[in-house]
Amino acid sequence: MGRDGRLSAGAAAGRQSEPTLRILFAGTPAPAVPSLEALLTSDHEVVAVLTRPDARSGRGRTTSRSPVAERADAAGLPILQPRSPREPEFLDQLAELAVDCVPVVAYGALVPQAALDLPVHGWVNLHFSLLPAWRGAAPVQHAIMAGDEITGASTFRLEAGLDTGPVYGTITEAIGPRDTAGDLLGRLAVSGAGLLVATLDGISANTLVAEPQPAEGISLAPKVETADARVDWSLPSHVVDRRVRGVTPAPGAWTTWRGDRLRVGPVVPVADGPDLAPGELATGPTGVLVGTGRGAARLGDVQPAGKRMLPAADWARGARPQPGERVGQ
């Protein structure tokens, strides 16, 4: 399979006569749902779904199922939710299912070698980057924050290392100048689902061989924590812009205002703005501007503590920032 994700003519022809795969799908969040949907309408047989246990969330601490679990419920599929895939009970269940392959999309837990070895075709992971770039939990966020212009998705055979396994195929995706992590991940979830199905088709037809990742171009994308999403207004405006978009919608960029947390939506760098100190606010006919280490940025939507998201101009009318007053202090 080439970097555009297409199968060769031989692979497409082979798919007509080769048996389909019996699979267990592993995934948890919403970006994994398009892959499950695509597999359910493919020639492969989804016999069960592996997802993370139900979790408590929200102010009421109500128990909620993962988006993948909800879709599996609707499809009437058996659901496996071990606390850890290392549990002997899960390993026994996996052996009993006798699946040929386990496609994985953002499952959210490390898979032990004992589980990786059970399916004849192993575990095939859909990862939202062009490996070996951005190995880790947050490839889309880091690609935007780094200012990459092109990213994509890769399918590879899962192994014990961090996203180090041999690659079956890739697709590419341009990063738009105003893309948030949510925008980009939404597109990659859909196009990546097609790549995952095509990869399983090629594996089933025995026409697809995984190739080792190159030793050059490795970069890491660790999980972005809430503390990492605090806006550093001393950075240049174009860097602030990228970093805010990279953590939107989750975990969400934030700063402080008069001692309270203020959530910040995407900002827009301003080419000819006023001379403002980092974090200094200025309101006017062009909106609410904030100073950075180089240049100014226009605030979009903001969310004061305990309130809803609203346009920055509406917030400023109520907050009434004084001359020289800053966010982030």
Secondary structure, DSSP 8 states (H G I E B T S, - for coil): --TT----HHHHHHTTTS---EEEEEE-SGGGHHHHHHHHTSSSEEEEEE----EEETTTTEEE--HHHHHHHHHT--EE--S-TT-HHHHHHHHHHT-SBEEEES--S---HHHHTSSTT-EEEEESS-TTTTBSS-HHHHHHHTT-SEEEEEEEE--SSSS-S-EEEEEEEE--TT--HHHHHHHHHHHHHHHHHHHHHHHHTT----B---SSS--B-----GGGGB--TTSBHHHHHHHHHHTTTTT-EEEEETTEEEEE---EEETT-----TTBEEEETTEEEEE-SBSEEE--EEEETTS--EEHHHHHHHH---TT-BS--
